[in-house]
Amino acid sequence: MWTVKRVLASVAAVVAVVAGGATPASAAAVSLTGTVVDTTTGAPLAACVTLVGESGAVIDGGCTDADGRYSVLDVPQAPYKVKATAPGYADQWAHNKSSAETADALFLWSYMTTTANFRLYHAPGVISGQITTASGAAFAGAQVRAVPDPSTAMYSGIPGFTDANGNYSITVPPGRYRLSFWHSAYEYRWAQGQTDAALATVYDVADGGAVRVDDHFGPTGAVEVTMVDATSGAPVLRGCARVPPGAPSSVCTTTGVIRIEDVQPGQTTVEVRPDVTHQPKYVGVTVVAEETTAVTVPLQGARSVVTSAVDAKTGAPLAGVCVRAAVPGSPVSQGNPVACSEADGRLAWRIEGPFLAPTFDLLASTADNSYGTQWVGETGGTGDRRRARTVVTSADGAVVLPPIRMDRPGTIAGKVTAKGTGTPVAGVCAHPYATVRGSAPDSGANCTDAQGRYEIRGLGPYQWPVEFAAPAPYALQWSGGASNRIDADHVKVRAGRTATENARLLPGATLAGQVNAATGTPTYGSVTVYNARSGDVLATVTSDFNGQTSAIAGLAPQQVKIRVAIPGAPGPCWYDRQSTFETATRFPIPPGSTQTVTLTACA
């Protein structure tokens, strides 16, 4: 639906719809009338006016007489877009628009006569030029507007933007214009060299004419930021800054000193964003034209990690090595990595927000499997998470780790069948680390096909346990038929080769829960089941308000520990009403069994 201009103002422009030009009509139908003249001479033109409805169809029209006056009678009450045409002249739409898409819609009333006058031109004019800084450097990205006289509204007019060389070009109807230009880091300017629109030069653009207007932003100053550690005073080498905060571009450094040129004089704020090793900061400064304002910014250290990725044999830096942080006792996150190495191999990230824990193990990999996945160990990669380096970060600043030494990859592949029948089992997903059912991808080469075959690519040349996450009715099991990661057989992977690990699956057991408040009343809660030996999470379910959980299927024979968290309770509670994993009572899962456990909140 069109947006209709119901109030029509007379403006010194090529199209004028006369304010107050609507007068009562004697007939019930609508009429539109007006004149069509040459914009330069004012001479009447032999022209025709067309009314276009909301559907885009031509509804009616009329042509001018010897005086250049036209009339369109008996038009149904509705909104219309109105176009005037004359031989040798550019088509024109009300108000002073070059296309139907940009034209204003006029609402024609059944009891009024509306007047719309057109001033046609042969060809549009062009205002062009170059905008520079006060020092004469080309200014890219400035917004330039041709504002029709007598308006002095800085946001009105026909817009354009300067290119990389500071040049702009704006196509306009013939007329009189002021020229404004603006950038987010500067105040509005009006050509030539004014900040007050009333003092701006008014430029005459002839029919088909061209006007060149060059100008520059006012004198500016510079800000020089030196970043230092707030505790030690040592330089903070990496970071960026911008003026004002939120400006579209920043100036960055690897030397600890940032110089920002062409800053608008006056009071402003510098947004300093150091590397992940320190907290960002906002600093107020007063900028003086044609001077440099120097400011030293002490930055508080941030909980962060700094390391690098290199080729284990050559020591060459590696780009695109990504790390995931896994909290001890928790599965590997399948979401985005916390960081990936840059072209120089550098890896750094800040520990902040609810999803990044201060203590974790690191799993490193490459998306293209050009290097092998590894748990980052003390002296190199490992496939055994128990040998991974546990990273403990500090709230006072960065923890700097030795380089992550990446080795070339190998593969584990094999076949998964049902024990006893030898039938291939499809949809079993093999992983070289513990996952939580439903949290890891359930498709890909690592999941078995119809013949029960799988392949885990891109593994570092280490000893790896393999988890087989099977669909019902089969149990989740580990390599060697173990029920947990600690007791699993480890498969030796060699770079460029494929190691074989087959699995024979047994039917799984099922466990359901009944959740009660400390008073014994059934209640809502969240239940998490862990393997008692490895501490790996097996599953998490919730209960309804009757305290009944959904069943957890596919459990191998094992000992488990169970945690329940109830809203409003002092904290999580372990079976059987214990406060920690270490003191929790083990709950046995016999082969193929179906059991229910009652979980009561701690008092």
N, C-alpha and C positions, 0 to 999 in steps of 0.2 A: 504494500500500500504506500502511495506517495505521501511525503510530508508536504503539507500545503501551506504556502505563505498567504495568510489571510489579511495581513497588514502590509500594504505596498507603499514603499517610500520612494520619493523622487530623489535620485542621486545623480550627480554630474558624471554620468557614465554613458556608455554607448546605448544601453537600453534604459528607458525611464518608464516606470509605471507611476502615474501621477498620484500623489497622496491626496486623498479626498476626491479623487476623480470618479468615484462610483456615485452615481446619482439615480434616484428612483426612475424606473421605466414604467411606461403606461401599460405595456403588454405584460402578460403573465410569463412569457418566455424570456430568455436571457439574450442580451446582445453584448458583444465586445467590439470596441471601436478604438481608433487611434490613428497615428500617422507614422509613415516610414520615410525617412529622409537620409541624405548623405551626411555622414558624420563630420566631414570637413567643411562642406559648403552650406549645409542645411537645406539644399535643394530637394524638393519632393522627388520620390522615386516611383517608377512603375514596378510595383512589387505585389506579392501575394502573401497572405498570412494563413497558416494552417493550424487547426486545433487537433491535438492528439489525445485520445482517451487513455485511461489506465491500462487498457489491454494492449496499447501500442497501435491501435487502428486509428486512421484519420476519420474524425467525426464531421468536421465542417471546415469552411474557410471562406476567404474573401480577398478581393484584390483592390488596389488603391485607385482613386480617381486622379484627375489632373493635379489636384492639390496634395497628393500623397496620402489621402485619408482613406481608410478602409472601414468596413463594418461587417460583422458576422452576426446574423440574427437567428432567433428561434433555436437556440442551442439548449438542450436539457441541462438542468442544474447539476453540476458535477465539477470535479477538479480536472483541469486540462494543462497540458504543456503546449506552449504557443511558439511557432516558428515563423520567421519572416524570411522570404527569399526574393532576390532581384538579380537579373542577369548581370554578370560581371562582379558581383559582390559575394562575400562569404555568407553562408547561411548563418542565421542567428536565432537563438532561443532566449526566451525570457528566463532570468534577467541577465542579459549580457553574457550568455553562455554559448559555447561552441558545439555542444552535443546534447542529445536528449537525456543522456545519463546524468549530466551535471545540471540540467535545466531545473528551474523552480517550477512548481505546480501552482497554477492560479485557480482559485475556486470561483466559478461564475454562478451568481445567485439568480433566482427566478424573478426577483423584484428589483434588481439593480442593473445599471449599465456600467460596465467596467472599462476603463481607459488604459491602454497599454501602447506607449510610443516606442518606436525602434529607430536607432541611428546606425545604419549599416556602413561597413567599411569593406574595402577591396581585399585587404590582407592584414593579418595581425602584425603588431610590432614586436620588437625584441629589445629587452634590456639585458645587457651582459656586461661583464667586467671581471675584476679580480679582487678578492679580499685577502689582505695580508696581516701579519702581526705588526706591532709598532716598529719592529726592527726590519720589516720588509720581507720576512719569510712567508711563503705561501701558507694560507690557513685553510686546511681541509675540514669538511664537515660542518661549516657554518651554515645556518639557515638564513636565507635572504628572502625578503618579501617585498613585492611591488604593491604598495598600499594606495588605492585610488584617492585622489584629492576630492573633497576636503578632509577625509578621514585621517585621524592620527592614532588609530587603534593599532598597537604594535602586533597584535595577533591576527589582524585581518589581512586581506590582500591575497595575492597569488604567490605561492611559495616556490622556492628553489633551493638548491644546496650547492656548496662549493665542492669541487672535486679535489683530487690529490694535489693539484697545482694551484688551488685556491680560486679557480675559475668557475663562474656560474653563468647561466643563461635562462631567462624567463620570457616566455611568450605571453603577450598581453594584448588586449584590444587597444586601439588607439585611444589616447586620453592623457590625463595629467596624473603623475604618480610621485609619491615619496618612496624612498627605499630604506628599509630597515634591515639590519643584520644582527645575528645573535648566536651565541654558543653557550653551553651550560656553564662554562668556566668564566664567562664574561657577562657584563651588563649589556642591555640593548644599546645599539648605536644606530644613528640615522645619518645617511649621507647628506652633506659631506661633514664628517667629523663632529657630529652633534650627539648629545644625549637627550636633548629636548626635541620632540617631534615638531613643535611649533617653529623651531629654527631650521628645520630640515629643508633642503633644496627640493623644489617641485620640478619634475622633469616632464617635458612635453614629448609624447610619443605619437608621431604622425602615422597616418594610414600606410601600413607596410613599411614604416620607418624603423630605424635602429638607433638606440642610445647606449653609449658606453659609460658605465659608472664604476670607477675604481675607488676603493676606500680601505681603511685599515682600522683594526681595533686600537683602543687607546693605549698609552704607555703602560707597560706592565713591569712587574718585579719578578724575582726568582726566590724560591725557597730551597735551602739546602739542608737535608735531614741527615743526621749522623745517628745510627742505631747502636746502642750499647746495652750490655747486660746490666740490669738494675742492681744485681748483687756484686758482681766482680768488676764491672766497668769495662769488661772486654768487648771488642767490637762484635756486633751481630752482623755477619757478612751478607746473608741472603735476605731479600725482602723487597717489597714494593710500597709505593706511596702514591697518593693522588690528592688533588685539591680541586674542588671541595670533595667531601665524602660522596661516593656514588657517581663521580665523574666517569665518563665512558672509557677513559684510558688511564693506565697507571704507568709510572716510571719505576723500573726494577733495577736491582744491583746485585753484584756478588762481591762487592768491596766494602759494604757497610755504609756507604755514603750515597745518597740519592739527591740529585739536583733536578728540580722541577722548574722549567722556564715558563714565561708568559702567564704569570699568575696575576689576576685582577687585584689592583691595590686595595687596601683596607683590611679589616678584620676578617679572617676566614679560619677554617679548620682543616688540618692535614690528617688524613686517614693513613696511618702507618700499619702495614700488614707484613710483619716479618715472616721468615720461614717458620715451619711448624714447631720449631724448638722454642719459640717465644709467643707470648700473647699479643694480639693486636692492640693498638692504642690510638686514641684521637687526641690531637694536640692543637690548641688555639694559637694562632700567630697573627701578627700585624704586618702586612706586606706594604712596602713603600715602592712607588714607581721608580724604575731604573736603578733599583738597589737589590742586593741579595740579603734575604733574611735567613740567618743560620740558626738551627735549633738542634740540640742534642736530646734524643729521646731515650730515656731509660726504659727497658722492656723487661717485664717479669717473665721468668722461665715458664715453659709449659710442659706438662707431662707428655713426653714424646719419645720416639725411637728414631735413630739415625743409623743406617747401615748402607751397604751397597751389594750389588750382584756382579760376580765375575765368573769367567770360565775357569773351572777347577784346574785345568792343565796349563792354560796360557796366561791366566791372570787378567785377560782382557775384560774391560767392563761390558756388561750386558744390559741392553734395554729390553723392556717388556717382561721382566721377571716379576710376578705378582705374588703377594703373600696374604695368607689368611691367618687370623689370630684365633686360636682355640683355647678357651679357658680350661685349665686342668680339670679332668673329669667330665668335660662336656664334649659333645660331638663337633665335628668340623662344620662350620657354617657353609651353606651352599649358596649364599648370596654374593654380593660384590666383594672383591678383595679390599683389604684396608689400604693397600698401596701397591703401585707398580713402579719398577725402576725406570729412570729417565735415560736419555741417550748416553750420559756419562756413567750409567750404572747406579746412580744414587737412589736410595730408597729412604723415604722419611715420612712419618705421619704423626699427627697429634692424637693423643688419647683423650677424647672428650665425648660427652653424650652417654646415654644409658646403654648403648650397645657395644661399647668398647671397654673391656675390663682392663684393670691396671696390671694384671699378671696373666701370662698366656704362653702357649707354645706356638711356634710359627711353622706353617706349611707353605713351601715355596713351589711355584710351578710356572710354566709358560703356556699360553693359550694354544700355540701351534705345536706343542710337544717337541720342540727342537732341543729342549733340555729336560732332564728327568725330574719329576716331582720328588720332593724330599721333605722330611721333617728336618728343620735346621738344628744341627747338633752343635756340640762345643767346638769340634775341630773339622766338621764337614757334615755332609748329609747322612741321613739314616732313614730306614723304613720302619724302625721300631720307635713308637712314640715315647716309650719309657726312657729312651736315650736322647730325646730332644732337649735342647737348651730351654729351660723355663725363664722367660724374660720377666723381670720384676722392674717396673717403671717407678719413677719418683715424681712427686708433685712439684719438686723444685726445678726440674728441667729435663734435658734430654738424656736418654741412655744410649750410648754409642756402642754398637755391636761390631764384631769383626765382619769382614765381607762374607756374604753367602756364596759358597763355592758350588757352582752348578755343574753336574756331570751329565754326560750324554745318556739318552734314555734307552730302556728296554721294555719288554712286554710280558705280561702274564696272560695266558689263554688256557682254555680247557672246556670241559663238558660237564653239565649238571644233569643228573638222573635221579629217579626215585629209587631209594634203597629197597632191595627185594625184588623189584620188577625190572629195573634197568630202563624204564621209560624216560625219554628226555623230558625235562621240565622247562617250559618257556616262561619268560617274564621274571627270572631270577636275576637280580642286579648285584654284581660283584664290586666291592670297594676295598681299597687297601687301607682303610681306617674305619673306625666305628661311625655309624650313622644312626639317625632316629627314623624309624619307619614313617614314610610320608614326607620326610624333609629333604631327601635326595632325589635327583632325577630318576624317573622310572623308565627311561628309554635311552637308547644309544648302544654303542658296541659293547659296553661293559654289562649289558643285560642280555640274557640268553634268548636266542631265536627259537624257532620251532624245533630245531634239532638239538636244543639244549646247549648250544655253543656260545661262549662269551669271549671278550678280549679286553683287557685293561692296558691301554697304551700310555706311553709317556711316563714311565716309572724310572726313578733313579736306580743305579746299579747297587742295590742293597738287599737285605733280607726283609721281606714284607709279609705280614699276615693278610689274609683275605677274608672279608666278611661276605657271606652269601645271604642276601635279604630276599627271602622267598615269599611268594604269594600263598594264601591259605590253600590247602590245609597244612602246608609244610612249615617246619620250624626254621627260624633264622639260625644259621650255624657258621662257624669259622673253619678255615683250612685245617685239614686233619680231622674234621668231625668234632672239633671242640665247641663248647657252648659259650666261650668268651675269648677275648683278645689275648689275655695273658697265656692261656694254655694252647693257643693256636700254633700249628706248624708254620714256620716262616719259609717263604719261597724265595730262593736266590735268583735275583734278576741280574742279567749281564747286558751291558750296553750293546745295542744292535741285535740282540737275540730275543727269542721267545721262550720263556719258561712255562712248563705245563703244570696246572693244578686242577684236578677234577674234584667233583663233590657228589656225594650220594646223600640225598635228603630223607629225613624221617618226618612223620607227621608231628605237628606241634601241639603243645598243650595250650589251654585257655585259662585266663585268670580274669575274674570280675571282682569288683569291690563294693562294699557297703560303707558309706561315709557317715559318721555320727559326730555331733558336737560333744564337748566334754561331759555334758549332762546325759549323753546317750541318745539324744534326739536326732533323727536323720536330718541331714543338711547338705547343702551344696558345697562342693570342694573340687580341687584339682589334685589328681593322683599321678605321681611319676614313679616308674619302676626302674630299678638299677640292677645290673649284675653285681652280686655281692663281692666278687673277686676283683674285677677290673674297675668297677665304678662307672662303667659306661651306661648311658641312658638307653633303655630298651623301648619304652613307650610312655606317652603322657595322655591321660584321658580325664574327662570331667564327669562329675555325677550330676544327676538331676536333683530337684529339691526334695525328693524322697530318699536321697543319699545313694541311689543306685548308679554305678558307672557302666559304661559300655564295656563289652568284653574285649580283652586283649588276647588275640589269637597268635599262633605261630611262635610260641615260646619253646625253646629247647630245654631239656632237663638241666636244672641248675638251681643254685641258691640265689634268691633276689632280696633286695632291700627296698622298702616302699616308703615314699614320702607323701604326706597329704598336707595341702595348704587350704585353709578355710577362711573366707573373708571375715574379718572382725576378730579372728583369733590372734593371740600374742605373736605367733610366728609359726613356721612350718613344723610339723611333727612327724617323726619316723615310727614305723611299726616296730615294736608294740609300745606306743606312747614313750618314745625316746627322743632326745633332743638333737642328736647328731648321727651322721652316717656311721661313724665308728662304733657307736653304742647301739645302733639299731639291731633289732632281732632279725635274723635271717628267716626267710620264708621259703620252704622247699617247693620246687616245681617238678613233680614226678613225670616221667615220659607219657605223653598223650593224655594227661589228666585234664579235668575240668574242675576248677576250684573257685571259691569265693572267700575273700579275706575281709574281715571287719576292721575298719580304720577309725579310731577314735582320737579326737583332738586331745593334745596334752592340756592338762589343767592350767 
